[in-house]
Amino acid sequence: MKWKTALLAAGSLFAGFNAFLGNRQLVVAKEVVYSRKLPDSFEGLKVMLLADLHHKKFGKDQCFLLDSVKAASPDIIIFAGDLYSKDEFELDGKVKFIKALNEIAPVYYAPGNHEMHHPDLCVAMFHKLKSMGINALRNEMAVICRGRDRINIYGLQMPLRYFINKDGSYKDLPVPDHNTIAHYLGQCDPDHCDLLIGHNPLFFEAYERWGADIVFSGHVHGGVIRLPIIGGLLSPERRFFPKYTKGLYRLGKTVMAVTAGLGKFRINDPSEIMLLTLTNKKQPSKHMKGHAWDI
């Protein structure tokens, strides 16, 4: 009986030590994302994807995080929601952080679910960022041009009811379809490459039906606890084994990049930023967590 107690204690100690280290790690995941609609002039575009900072700090004024982003030399930076948590009300530090990111490369930021808990604060935050020349997108589209070519970047803001019920429960949440996405964003542009910042990857089917070519998501925090082979254990909606947790996924002709994000407690699931290189050149077949990403 004593050996069982000792084994349990050792296991708990190992898990605690793993969590201690994991919650202080920051990794840079690097992937190549193919889209046949990407114009030649955008070949090799480097996109840095961040999400879900919440309360997490990476040194004074996020200096270590900023150094990691800068070292990757991205062409653009996408922040896919949950820049802050619902219980944060003093956002000067967040504004300073986004401004510092924007000095590295142009930032495109769309809100997540935590921003929606206090709509007035979110609106004020986005107005502040826009006044500083930052692409803060709340159901809006930005255009990047290179010569005569362009790509579109849409920033989706979904109402809080799609993430949590008024009583704080997660039962029977509505699931958006492509018409829901069109209601908030309008129709996509089939003549150009359409990039969509959609915080919740669990809405992937709706994003694909809407017509997005490449989707950038976070929200699921890598599944919070990552298990060997199985992957992420839990979603923010308290559901086990969510379908999309981290990495690249394909549905039809749409590719979705999901970052494990930066904040919140995690086990065997280090904080992550993703450096994505976009290409229109057909790639050799590759599989990631059972999902082929070449099209």
N, C-alpha and C positions, 0 to 999 in steps of 0.2 A: 504493500500500500504506500510505503514511503517513497518507493521509486516512482510511482505514478504522480505523487505530489511534486517530487523533484523535477520530473519530466514536464509537468504542467507549468511549474515555475520557470524552468529553462525556456520553454516555448513562449511564455508571456514576456520574459526578458528579451528574447530575440526579436519578437514582434515589436516591442517597445523601442528597442535600439534601432531597428529597421525604420520605424516611423520617425524617430528622432532625426536620423540621417536623411531620410527621403524628403522630409519637409524642409530641409535646408539645401537641397540640390536644385540646380537649374540646368536642364539639358536643351540642346538645340537639335531638333529633329530636321533632317534634310530630305526632301522628296522632289521628284520631278512630276509635273502634272501636265497631261496632254489634252489639248483641245484643238480639233480640226479647224475651228472658227477663229483661232488666234491669228491676227494679221502678222505677216512676215516681219514687219517693223517692230513688233513686240516680242519676237523670238528671244528666249532667254531672260525674259523679265523676271526679276527676283522679288518675290513677295514675302514679307515677314508677317506671320500671323500670330497675334497674341489675343488672349481672352481671359476673363475671370480673375482679375487681380484681387478684388475684394480688399481685405485688410492687409494682405501680404506685403512685406517690405523686404527689399533686396538692397540693403545698405542705405545710407543717408540719401534722401531724395531719389531713391531707387537707382543709385549710381551703378551697382553691379549689373542690374538688368539692362540699363542703358548701354553700358559697355559691351554687353553681349550682343545687343541689337546692332550697335555701331560696327562691331568687328565683322558682322555678317555682310555688311555693305548692301543692304536691300535697296531696290529701286522705289518701292512703295511699302508702306506699313499698314496693315489692316488690324484694327482692334474690334473683335467680334463680341462686344457686350460684357456686362458686369464689371465695369471699370471700378465700381465701388459697391459696397453692400448696403442693404436696405436700412441699416441702423447708422450709416454714416451721413452726416449733415454738413460737415465742414470740408469742402471740396477743393480748397485752394491748392492743396498738395497734388490732387489729381489733375487739375488744370495745368499746374507746373510740369507734371510728368508728361502729359500729352504734348505740351509745347516743346519739351526737350526731345521727344520722339520726332516731332515734326521738323526739328532742326537737323535730324539725321536723314529723313526722307519724308515725302508727303504722306500724311496720315489720313486714313479713311476709317471713321468710327461710327458704328451703329449700336444702339442700346440693347441690353439683355433684359432679363426679367427683373433684376434687382432695381434697375433704374425706374421701372414702372411702378414701384411701390409708392413713390412720391412724384407724381407727374409734374407739379410746379417746379420742383427742384431740378428735375431732368430738363425741362424746357429752359430754365435759366442757365443751366450748365451748357447746353448746346448753343444757346445764343452767345454765351461767353466765348466758346471755342470758335464759333463762326466769325466772331468779331476779330479773332486773331488769325484768320485766314486758314483755319483747319476745316477739313471736309467732315463735318459732323452731320450724319445723314439719318434723319427720322422719316422713313418712307419717302426717300428722295433718291435721285440718281445724280451721279457725277460722271463726267466724261474725261478720259485721258486721250490726248491726241499725239500722234507722232507722224508728222507730215500730213498726208491725206487720210491716214488710217486712224481708227479710234476703237477704244473699248469702253464699255459702260460698267460702272460700279453702282449697284443698288444697295441701299441700307434699309433693312426691314425692321420696323418696330411693331411688335405684336402686343395686343392688350394683355394685361395681367391674368385675365380669366383663362387664358390658354396655358398658364403655368401653375396656378393655384386657385382654389375656390375661396370665396369670401370668408368661410368659416375656418380657413387654414388647412383644409383637407385637400387630398389629391385625387379623390375618387371621381370617376366619370368625367374627367376633363374633356372639353371639346377638342377635336382633332381637325386642324385646318386642312382644306383641300386647295387645289390650284386656284379656284375662284376666290377663296379667302385671300390668298396672296395677291391676286390681281386687284381685289377690292382696296388693299392698302397701298400697293405699288403701281397699279395700272398694269397694262399688258407689257410683256417684255418686248425687246427689239430683235426680231428674228434675223435682221440683216447685219447685225454686229455681234461680237463676242460679249456675252452678258455675265458679269461677275456679281454674285449675290452674297452679301453679308447677312446670314441668317443665324442668329444666336443658337437656336435649338436644333441640333442635328436630327432629332427624332421626327422632325417635319420634312425629312428628305424627300419622301414621295410627292408631297405638295410642291416642293421647290422644283423637282424634276418635271412634273406635269406643267408647271407654270412656264418653264422654258429656260431656266438657268443653265449656263454652260459649266460654270465652276462655282461651287458654294464654299463659303468659309464659315466654320462653326466652332463652338466651344461647349459651354453649359454643363456637360456631363462630368467634367473633372476627371476624365479618363476612367470613370467607373469607381472613383474614390479608393477602392481596394482592388488591386489587380492580381489575379490568380494565374499561375502557370497554365498555358494552353487555353484556358477558358477566357481570360481577359477580364474586362471590367465587371465589378460585382453589382454596383448600385447606381441608380440615377437620382437626381435631385427630387424626383417625384416619388421616391421611396419604392421604386420598382427594381426587382432583381434582374440582372443580366440584360441591360439595355442593348439594343441592336447596334447602335453606333456609339463608340466611346472615344477612340483616338485613332489617327492614321488616315488613310485614303480609302474612299469607297466609290463605287460606280453604280449608277442606275441608268439604264438606257445610254444616252450620250452625255449624261451629266456626271461630273466628278465632284465629290465633296471631300474637303480637307477638314478634319476635326482635330483640334489641339486639346491636349489634356489640361491646358490652362495653367494658371500661376498660383492661385490662392486656394484656401480651404485645406482642411486636414486630409491627409492621404497616406496610404500604405502601399509600398512597392510600386509607387506611381509618382515619380518626381515631377516637380514643376517643369513646364515645357513651353518653349516657343518653337515655331515651325518656320523654316526657310524653304519656300516653295519656288522652284524654277519652272516657269511656264514655257511650253513648247508646242509647236504644231507639227513637229516631226514625229512620225510613228515610232513608238518605242518597242523594244522587245517585250514579250509577254512577261509580266511580273505579278506575283500574288502577294497580298498583304492581308493577314488575318482572314484569308479565304475570299478576298475581294480583288478581282483583277482590275487594274487601273488604266490599262491601255484600251483604246477604243478603235 
